[in-house]
Amino acid sequence: MRFSKMLGVSLLILISTYFLFAGTTGKIAGLVKDKNTGEPLIGVNIVVEGTTFGASTDIDGTFIILNVPPGNYTLVAQYIGYSEVRMENVDVDIDRTREVQFTMQETSLELGETVTVVAERDLVVKDLTASTAKVDAAQIKALPVTEITEVLRLQAGYLDGHVRGGRKGEVAYWIDGIPVTDSYDGGQVVEVNKDMVEEMQFISGAFNAEYGQAMSGIVNITTKEPREKFGGNVTVYFGDYYSTHSFDRDQYYKDLQEGKRSPLLRDDEIFMNLNNFNPYNIRNYEGSFFGTVVPNKLSYFFNARYIYFSGWQYGQRVYNPQNIAYVDSAGNFVQFRDPDGKGDGKYVPMNWNRKIYLQGKVTYYISPLAKINYNFIRDDVDFEEYSRDYQLNPDGNPLRNRRGYTHLLKLTHTLSNSTYYDFGISYFDKIYKQSVYENFNDPRYVHPLVNDNVQAFSFKTGGTNNQFFTRNTKTILAKLDLASQINRRHLIKTGLEFRWHSMFFDDITLRPAAGDELNLAEDSPYMQPVIYEVGSIYHDQYQHNPVELSAYIQDKMEFEDIIVNIGVRIDHFRPDGVVLSDPTDPDIYVPLNPQNRYHDLNGNGIQDEGEPLVTFAERQKYWYKNASNKTQISPRLGASFPITATGIIHFSYGHFFQIPNFELLYRNPQFKMDTQSGSTNLGIIGNADLKPQQTISGEIGLQQQLGTNLVMDATMFFRDIRDLAGTRADEIELISGETYSRLANSDFGFIKGFIISLKNRYAMGVNFSLDYTFQIAKGTASDPDQARNALAGGALPEVQLAPLGWDQRHTLNGTLGYNRPTWGISFIGQLGSGQPYTPRQGADVATLRENSQKKPTFWNVDMRLYKDFRFFSKRYTVFLRAFNLFDTRNEVNVYDDTGRAGFTTDLERNRASNPNQYVNTIDEWYLNITHYSEPRRIEFGLIFDL
């Protein structure tokens, strides 16, 4: 369906009904009393200074102000015959009720006195019904972080994309109340620049019914609002990696040739080219500007950023992609058949990235009660992912580009002091490309035999990765938010959401023309790339347009002794995909069953003369059937019980459903079998008929204030996960006797654990936080392909719960900051027990259980130091950041025979066989830098406030 037509349908649906945005605002509730009598005051005007928000007290002296964006505000209470009261430092958070209390003193009209008080944030959040971490702009600014994802990693329950033991892709990302999750793989469409974040909310408990299509957690980001007064800042910083674990490859081989050392590598010789600090290897230029065009009408907030990040994983350009190295007929190794195959020997970064980020947010006030927000984000990233194979031929490794565009348009209209709505439309467009050269007709692509021409224990000496991949995901989303405080106790939200997706996928393996063979000793390495038809194993392509509809109703009930969030959600999904009518004959291009190949007119079971072939068009009529639509209902319940003035018990429970990522639904879209793989299991096909994956999640916790400035939160949780996509179901057998696997809802898991956290209120210049997570995450498979891969390797898939690949039992996160008026220092510390790995199975040992051993412990410390200066009333901030301050050599991956990153018994055994070492030593071959975490990174820069 054309974009314009779909947009029109979306608008028509939305105009006729009410929809709901996720929470992007909070609520202020309060009481006003007479200072002398203690009696409530009726009709007091409460104004949020600098905004159009306000309310008047009712007969009980209470007031409620809805739809307040997160931030720090000053409230002004005005009443005839009483002194005006200003309450400063009132913090408002997303989806939270901020309670305040005014006491007003009678005074004569002539005095016009104003009383100023400073509000103190409550350490215990009384209306917290599910575990929620909140980080505001000031906290982000003080931490030693450069990206918002680094802030996310500090939150309890979050571990490298996994939340409370769930798989990756089970988290929903929201910006300004609109989901921006890439439905293809569960990632983000765009990554918001940290300096544009007003507040980040991370919900890891049983979240409310307003959130859908997520099983593990919600990341809800509210961006900064435009401001009336002009201002902004410019940030510039530079940096590089500097590690004591550096490996000088040139010196290593020079010393070998001169007999000054043995081939053995020291334990600290790991990373290439990290012994020379070059501050231009990391460079960041960023500016933010805000102000007004028409006072009280039109204002803006813009942010632009350019960053180049060289990375820490280097290769060396020993060979060029067109190089051919081979063993000639006399048994001699020819390292460079042609002179132009020799590289320049330079060290080349292989996990670099370059980002251009643009964001603009414009606010227009139609009236004091209605405003329009338009938010545009462009996130354009060129990058490369390190590949060991191409370590000495880095120019043969593919380059990647990820470009995301986000348009958010929202109307906010306050109907009364108790009711408002938000109507909005969004459009997301994410494009991902991967190829060595930009054009698939580029004459520099080389024959695949050059790429495959590799000696034992040697890196590639030439060749190019010949994959040419493009993916484009578009989403049109429309919502209208309606919220009403129907009385003091009940805040009702209800709504409907509509999403239309466009998924385009094109995966090409460039091949030489048929019959184009390559003689390594004589022929040109180059080829004229040919794109095979979609029916071949070298080309996959699809276009799908799935649709989602969801509705829910939710009530937040606030009483003296209990606060309850209760709601129910219904989701409907139309997959726009097909499944096989006969799974035993999957490939429509190469049918196996006789009845699908020819018309057996006489029924004798063989093709006789005159019996025609079944045409492709004929097969299309019966080969597939449409996948069914899916609907599920999700009840949610959360409650908070204030047991004292400084302590509450919170509880939450809910059912959460999520459609499997689209990459699983539409995988191998033509259901082709790879008969050249050499395995009896020919591969995996997707399944557009997968059911929604399900999690039943619950938690119970205690918040307790300890003393004046310290609060503790202890929470126990469980997650029962069902219907995960996997390949544990029986293999499907073809008529030829070979098999293949199809994704099914066959995996499950169970996670349980507890979290204890401590956090202080900023006092005496010190702030800190500390959280400990104990978690047991078990399941039948860590990823959907695990069971099939076990079968292909000759083993049996796991038939009982085993530790998942990210089952980190003990995790400790901490932050510490000390700030004075003009300088400060902060630290982040992280400690984690080893994650599991599966030990190698020996010939004399029975089958070992999946993930039955642990990797070494992980720990890391980051630091930020800053100093403020003032010149001509302007503030300048110089800062220094050090990531992995102590250059810790963390072992994140290990060899399966030893459980260590830098030692394997294979090295000694293979070295004893005295293999040919034409390209590199066998010691260098077994040095794997992907086994180690990021080494020390140092950055320094300047912030200039306009």
GIPE-V371139 format. One record per helix or strand of 3 or more residues. SS is the DSSP state (helix for helix, strand for strand). FROM is the first residue (numbers start at 1). TO is the last residue. Records with the same first field share a line. If there is no record, write none. Layout:
# GIPE-V371139
SS = FROM-TO, FROM-TO
This chain:
# GIPE-V371139
helix = 3-15, 137-142, 148-152, 194-196, 249-257, 279-281, 339-341, 388-390, 394-396, 448-452, 594-596, 616-623, 662-665, 786-792, 905-912, 922-925, 929-931
strand = 25-34, 45-48, 54-56, 62-69, 71-78, 84-92, 97-104, 114-118, 132-136, 171-175, 197-203, 217-223, 231-241, 282-294, 298-309, 314-316, 347-349, 353-367, 370-383, 399-416, 419-435, 467-485, 490-509, 539-544, 547-558, 563-574, 578-580, 624-626, 630-644, 647-658, 681-685, 693-706, 710-726, 739-742, 744-760, 766-779, 810-819, 823-832, 858-871, 874-883, 937-945
